Amino acid sequence: MTAEITRLADADAAGGLIADTFHTDEITRWLIPRMDDRLPMQRRFFTMWAGHALEHGDVYGLHESGELAGVAVWFAAPFPEIPGEQEAIASFAGENAGRYRLLGELMDKLHPQEPHHYLAFIALKRGRTGRGLGSLLLEEHHRRLDAEGIAAYLEASSQASRRLYLRHGYADMPELVRLPDGPVMYPMWREPRSSAQPG
């Protein structure tokens, strides 16, 4: 089955797919302890960020058989903050807003200052993993970065995603993002590759 990757202009569709993918992961469970709150809160959060990327970055959609099956959200760093982000998060996250704020502060503390593109989120619809679709989404933007000589940065949220990124030329940064009494995230950096290098 052929997968097609295009620029996506629908922030709601992107945010919804990312939330559906990640609402049970360790980071979300730390952010939002109550299970029933996770999906609606994360849909609001990811949709807000996808909308911001439509103005300050790139949102890719991967389609199979006309269905949205994957999303990647990139920013060209440095990029402006979302206007009123903390107020927006407080409006939908309630007592969990402080955890969102702390996560953002810890991630910002380690975010490199050098010019780069930032992979904020990449997600595949449930049931679509293990078939190389995540690699297709990565390679779509990597080709541009390599052609323009631009580095990339991300925070892997699991060992499984970290292994994927290692295969695509990312290297571990010196420090981890450590959430209090919670999981860790793995900051990673990718230097642009020449046409003679794989990946």
C-alpha positions as a LaTeX table, in Angstrom:
\begin{tabular}{lrrr}
\hline
Residue & $x$ (\AA) & $y$ (\AA) & $z$ (\AA) \\
\hline
Met1 & 0.00 & 0.00 & 0.00 \\
Thr2 & 1.44 & 3.35 & $-1.03$ \\
Ala3 & 1.82 & 6.09 & 1.54 \\
Glu4 & 1.65 & 9.72 & 0.48 \\
Ile5 & 3.11 & 12.60 & 2.47 \\
Thr6 & 1.79 & 16.12 & 2.03 \\
Arg7 & 1.78 & 19.39 & 3.96 \\
Leu8 & $-1.16$ & 19.34 & 6.36 \\
Ala9 & $-3.22$ & 22.48 & 6.96 \\
Asp10 & $-5.68$ & 21.03 & 9.51 \\
Ala11 & $-4.43$ & 21.63 & 13.06 \\
Asp12 & $-7.39$ & 19.80 & 14.58 \\
Ala13 & $-6.68$ & 16.64 & 12.57 \\
Ala14 & $-2.98$ & 16.77 & 13.43 \\
Gly15 & $-3.56$ & 17.44 & 17.12 \\
Gly16 & $-6.21$ & 14.77 & 17.38 \\
Leu17 & $-4.01$ & 12.08 & 15.86 \\
Ile18 & $-1.03$ & 12.99 & 18.04 \\
Ala19 & $-3.21$ & 12.93 & 21.17 \\
Asp20 & $-4.77$ & 9.60 & 20.22 \\
Thr21 & $-1.29$ & 8.14 & 19.83 \\
Phe22 & 0.27 & 9.55 & 23.00 \\
His23 & $-2.53$ & 9.78 & 25.56 \\
Thr24 & $-1.42$ & 6.49 & 27.18 \\
Asp25 & 2.35 & 7.04 & 27.12 \\
Glu26 & 4.51 & 7.64 & 30.20 \\
Ile27 & 4.86 & 11.38 & 29.68 \\
Thr28 & 1.10 & 11.89 & 29.41 \\
Arg29 & 0.46 & 9.68 & 32.43 \\
Trp30 & 2.84 & 11.90 & 34.40 \\
Leu31 & 1.27 & 15.10 & 33.08 \\
Ile32 & $-2.32$ & 14.03 & 33.68 \\
Pro33 & $-2.76$ & 11.46 & 36.46 \\
Arg34 & $-6.51$ & 10.97 & 35.89 \\
Met35 & $-7.00$ & 8.67 & 32.89 \\
Asp36 & $-10.35$ & 10.15 & 31.85 \\
Asp37 & $-8.80$ & 13.62 & 31.49 \\
Arg38 & $-5.85$ & 12.62 & 29.32 \\
Leu39 & $-7.32$ & 12.43 & 25.84 \\
Pro40 & $-9.38$ & 15.65 & 25.86 \\
Met41 & $-6.59$ & 17.68 & 27.48 \\
Gln42 & $-3.92$ & 16.38 & 25.15 \\
Arg43 & $-6.10$ & 17.01 & 22.11 \\
Arg44 & $-6.35$ & 20.66 & 23.11 \\
Phe45 & $-2.60$ & 20.85 & 23.79 \\
Phe46 & $-1.39$ & 19.18 & 20.60 \\
Thr47 & $-3.91$ & 21.04 & 18.44 \\
Met48 & $-2.66$ & 24.34 & 19.87 \\
Trp49 & 0.94 & 23.43 & 18.98 \\
Ala50 & 0.04 & 22.12 & 15.53 \\
Gly51 & $-1.73$ & 25.40 & 14.83 \\
His52 & 1.36 & 27.31 & 15.91 \\
Ala53 & 3.49 & 25.19 & 13.57 \\
Leu54 & 1.27 & 26.11 & 10.64 \\
Glu55 & 2.57 & 29.67 & 11.07 \\
His56 & 6.14 & 29.00 & 12.26 \\
Gly57 & 7.10 & 25.60 & 10.92 \\
Asp58 & 5.90 & 22.62 & 8.91 \\
Val59 & 3.16 & 20.06 & 9.55 \\
Tyr60 & 3.31 & 16.90 & 7.47 \\
Gly61 & 0.51 & 14.40 & 7.05 \\
Leu62 & 1.07 & 10.82 & 5.93 \\
His63 & $-1.95$ & 9.30 & 4.20 \\
Glu64 & $-2.77$ & 5.70 & 3.36 \\
Ser65 & $-5.88$ & 4.91 & 1.31 \\
Gly66 & $-7.02$ & 8.50 & 1.79 \\
Glu67 & $-6.82$ & 8.24 & 5.59 \\
Leu68 & $-4.54$ & 10.32 & 7.79 \\
Ala69 & $-2.17$ & 7.76 & 9.28 \\
Gly70 & 0.73 & 9.86 & 10.57 \\
Val71 & 1.77 & 13.39 & 11.47 \\
Ala72 & 5.08 & 15.20 & 11.98 \\
Val73 & 5.28 & 18.72 & 13.45 \\
Trp74 & 8.49 & 20.71 & 12.87 \\
Phe75 & 9.58 & 24.22 & 13.85 \\
Ala76 & 12.42 & 26.32 & 12.51 \\
Ala77 & 14.24 & 27.36 & 15.69 \\
Pro78 & 14.27 & 29.86 & 17.19 \\
Phe79 & 10.51 & 30.33 & 16.94 \\
Pro80 & 8.18 & 32.59 & 18.94 \\
Glu81 & 6.26 & 31.39 & 21.95 \\
Ile82 & 2.56 & 30.68 & 21.59 \\
Pro83 & 0.75 & 33.86 & 22.66 \\
Gly84 & $-1.09$ & 33.19 & 25.91 \\
Glu85 & 0.08 & 29.58 & 26.07 \\
Gln86 & 0.08 & 29.26 & 29.86 \\
Glu87 & $-3.36$ & 30.85 & 30.13 \\
Ala88 & $-4.69$ & 28.51 & 27.46 \\
Ile89 & $-3.24$ & 25.47 & 29.23 \\
Ala90 & $-4.72$ & 26.61 & 32.54 \\
Ser91 & $-8.12$ & 26.87 & 30.86 \\
Phe92 & $-8.20$ & 23.20 & 29.87 \\
Ala93 & $-5.67$ & 21.48 & 32.15 \\
Gly94 & $-6.85$ & 22.84 & 35.50 \\
Glu95 & $-4.86$ & 21.35 & 38.36 \\
Asn96 & $-2.49$ & 19.72 & 35.86 \\
Ala97 & $-1.35$ & 23.06 & 34.41 \\
Gly98 & 1.64 & 23.19 & 36.75 \\
Arg99 & 2.93 & 19.91 & 35.39 \\
Tyr100 & 2.67 & 21.18 & 31.82 \\
Arg101 & 4.56 & 24.31 & 32.85 \\
Leu102 & 7.30 & 22.32 & 34.62 \\
Leu103 & 7.74 & 20.00 & 31.64 \\
Gly104 & 8.09 & 23.00 & 29.35 \\
Glu105 & 10.65 & 24.63 & 31.65 \\
Leu106 & 12.77 & 21.47 & 31.86 \\
Met107 & 12.69 & 21.02 & 28.09 \\
Asp108 & 13.51 & 24.68 & 27.45 \\
Lys109 & 16.48 & 24.51 & 29.81 \\
Leu110 & 18.20 & 21.91 & 27.63 \\
His111 & 17.04 & 23.14 & 24.22 \\
Pro112 & 20.08 & 24.07 & 22.08 \\
Gln113 & 20.58 & 27.71 & 21.10 \\
Glu114 & 22.20 & 27.01 & 17.73 \\
Pro115 & 20.01 & 27.40 & 14.64 \\
His116 & 18.20 & 24.15 & 13.84 \\
His117 & 14.84 & 22.62 & 13.05 \\
Tyr118 & 12.96 & 21.14 & 15.99 \\
Leu119 & 10.85 & 18.00 & 15.67 \\
Ala120 & 8.24 & 18.73 & 18.30 \\
Phe121 & 5.99 & 15.73 & 17.62 \\
Ile122 & 5.78 & 12.74 & 15.32 \\
Ala123 & 2.98 & 10.21 & 15.61 \\
Leu124 & 1.47 & 7.30 & 13.74 \\
Lys125 & $-2.09$ & 6.13 & 14.06 \\
Arg126 & $-2.43$ & 3.08 & 16.29 \\
Gly127 & $-1.84$ & $-0.11$ & 14.34 \\
Arg128 & 0.42 & 1.58 & 11.76 \\
Thr129 & 3.75 & 1.17 & 13.55 \\
Gly130 & 6.49 & $-1.26$ & 12.61 \\
Arg131 & 6.08 & $-0.73$ & 8.86 \\
Gly132 & 8.60 & 2.03 & 8.19 \\
Leu133 & 6.04 & 4.86 & 8.10 \\
Gly134 & 7.81 & 6.79 & 10.87 \\
Ser135 & 11.00 & 6.64 & 8.82 \\
Leu136 & 9.15 & 7.98 & 5.77 \\
Leu137 & 7.92 & 10.95 & 7.80 \\
Leu138 & 11.39 & 11.67 & 9.15 \\
Glu139 & 13.06 & 11.37 & 5.78 \\
Glu140 & 10.60 & 13.78 & 4.18 \\
His141 & 11.97 & 16.67 & 6.24 \\
His142 & 15.52 & 15.35 & 6.56 \\
Arg143 & 15.98 & 15.66 & 2.79 \\
Arg144 & 15.31 & 19.38 & 3.07 \\
Leu145 & 17.55 & 19.79 & 6.10 \\
Asp146 & 20.41 & 17.95 & 4.42 \\
Ala147 & 20.06 & 19.94 & 1.20 \\
Glu148 & 20.16 & 23.21 & 3.15 \\
Gly149 & 22.81 & 22.13 & 5.69 \\
Ile150 & 20.52 & 22.50 & 8.72 \\
Ala151 & 20.75 & 20.49 & 11.94 \\
Ala152 & 17.79 & 18.93 & 13.76 \\
Tyr153 & 16.84 & 18.49 & 17.42 \\
Leu154 & 14.20 & 16.51 & 19.27 \\
Glu155 & 13.38 & 14.90 & 22.61 \\
Ala156 & 12.66 & 11.17 & 22.32 \\
Ser157 & 9.94 & 10.17 & 24.77 \\
Ser158 & 10.83 & 6.46 & 24.93 \\
Gln159 & 13.69 & 4.06 & 24.32 \\
Ala160 & 11.84 & 2.70 & 21.27 \\
Ser161 & 11.63 & 6.11 & 19.61 \\
Arg162 & 15.22 & 6.86 & 20.65 \\
Arg163 & 16.37 & 3.76 & 18.74 \\
Leu164 & 14.49 & 4.94 & 15.64 \\
Tyr165 & 16.17 & 8.33 & 15.80 \\
Leu166 & 19.61 & 6.80 & 16.31 \\
Arg167 & 19.12 & 4.92 & 13.04 \\
His168 & 18.39 & 8.22 & 11.30 \\
Gly169 & 21.56 & 9.98 & 12.35 \\
Tyr170 & 20.58 & 11.49 & 15.71 \\
Ala171 & 23.00 & 11.37 & 18.64 \\
Asp172 & 22.28 & 11.59 & 22.36 \\
Met173 & 22.84 & 14.94 & 24.03 \\
Pro174 & 24.76 & 15.01 & 27.34 \\
Glu175 & 21.75 & 15.56 & 29.65 \\
Leu176 & 18.34 & 13.93 & 29.96 \\
Val177 & 15.04 & 15.66 & 30.70 \\
Arg178 & 14.16 & 14.17 & 34.10 \\
Leu179 & 10.60 & 14.59 & 35.34 \\
Pro180 & 10.22 & 14.59 & 39.15 \\
Asp181 & 9.08 & 11.11 & 40.21 \\
Gly182 & 8.44 & 10.38 & 36.56 \\
Pro183 & 9.97 & 9.23 & 33.26 \\
Val184 & 12.88 & 10.70 & 31.36 \\
Met185 & 13.12 & 12.12 & 27.85 \\
Tyr186 & 16.16 & 11.84 & 25.60 \\
Pro187 & 17.34 & 15.05 & 23.90 \\
Met188 & 18.98 & 14.23 & 20.56 \\
Trp189 & 20.81 & 16.19 & 17.86 \\
Arg190 & 21.31 & 15.43 & 14.18 \\
Glu191 & 23.95 & 17.06 & 12.02 \\
Pro192 & 23.00 & 17.50 & 8.35 \\
Arg193 & 24.26 & 14.75 & 6.08 \\
Ser194 & 25.89 & 14.93 & 2.70 \\
Ser195 & 24.31 & 13.15 & $-0.25$ \\
Ala196 & 26.90 & 10.41 & 0.13 \\
Gln197 & 25.68 & 9.49 & 3.63 \\
Pro198 & 22.68 & 7.18 & 4.19 \\
Gly199 & 19.52 & 8.24 & 6.07 \\
\hline
\end{tabular}
